[in-house]
Amino acid sequence: MTPEEILQATQKFVKESLEGAEGGHDWWHTLRVYRTALLIAEGEKADLLTVGMGALLHDIADAKFHDGDETIGPRIATSFMRKLELPETLVNEVSDIVRNISFKNSLGTQHNKPKSKALEIVQDADRLDAIGAIGVARAFNYGGFRNRPLYDPEIKPLTNMSKDIYKKAKGPTINHFYEKLLTLKDRMNTRTGKKLAEQRHQFMLDFLEQFYKEWEGAG
């Protein structure tokens, strides 16, 4: 198979697999991450097939929708790639992206730097989709999916969380901005990722300022 045929087959597999998924982690999220990852990869001298496959398969089975099981995604990705008879080196690197891309895996560790250029790129693309206008929409969509309040001034955001605490957090959606989203700008790996994050980060700050005004009836 040519790289183009591999990517086309993967897109078809992922689109079918994510049919009916929660709106913030569906095929459209994957497609946005895929496009952004390829954009970032242009200036990073990365292998486009590895980046493309990593982006397409990165959310094939998000652990939070599978009782917290973090092994399902890598297993599905690996099984699919082996059915395509892809080189084992590619299979291993893409599976590593799926296994390590999550924000929660960077919490409470001293060895959280991505291991490969492809992982850095796909991680940046995934985090960019979590901020800005799309990020705001995704945050409230997921909060509604979990029936969480928009905001509660009595419930303060958690800080310096470990991975386990983050996984168990059930605070209001506004708290998620402080617990994760507003931290992502400074966690970007690539120069392009850092540049793209600036405007999206500012959008969230502007949104929060307006949100609090309206919450108090003054906006």
Residue, then its C-alpha position, 0 to 999 in steps of 0.5 A: m500500500t502507498p502512504e496515501e492508501i494507508l491514510q485513506a484506509t485509516q480514515k475510513f476505519v476511524k470514521e466508522s469506529l467513532e460513529g456516535a461518539e461524544g461530540g468533543h471526541d468524535w470523528w470531526h475532532t480527529l479530523r481537525v487534529y489530523r489536519t493541524a498535525l500535518l500543518i505543524a509537521e511541515g516545518e518540523k522535518a517529521d515523517l508525515l505517515t507516522v504523524g498522520m497515522g498517530a493523529l488519526l488513531h490518537d483517540i480511537a478508544d479514549a480511556k475516559f469512555h472505556d471505564g478508564d482502561e488506557t490499554i484499549g486505544p493502543r491495542i485497537a490501533t496496533s491490531f488495525m495497523r498489523k492487519l494492514e501489514l505495516p512495518e513494525t517500526l511504524v506500528n510501534e511508534v504510532s502505538d506509542i503516540v496513542r499510549n502517551i498523548s493524553f494530558k493526564n499522562s503528563l501530570g505528576t511525573q518528571h519524565n513527561k517529555p514526549k519521546s519522538k518528534a511525531l508524538e510532540i507534533v500530534q500532542d500539540a495538535d490535540r492540545l490546540d483542539a482543546i483551546g480557543a473557540i473549539g476548546v470552549a465548545r468541547a469543554f461545555n459539550y463534555g460537561g453537559f455529557r457528564n451533567r456537570p454544572l457550568y460554574d459554582p463559585e463555591i467549588k475552587p479549581l484543583t491545582n498541582m493534580s496527580k494523574d489519579i486526582y485528575k482522572k477523578a475530578k468532577g468539578p464544574t466546567i469552568n474549573h476545567f479551564y484552570e485545571k487544564l486548558l489555560t495550562l496548555k499554551d505553555r506545554m506546547n512542544t513545537r515552535t508552530g504549536k506555540k505560535l498557534a496557541e497564543q491567539r487561542h489562549q487569549f480567546m479563552l481569557d476573553f471568554l472567561e472575562q465575559f462569562y464572569k461579567e454575565w454571571e454577575g448580571a453585568g455583561 
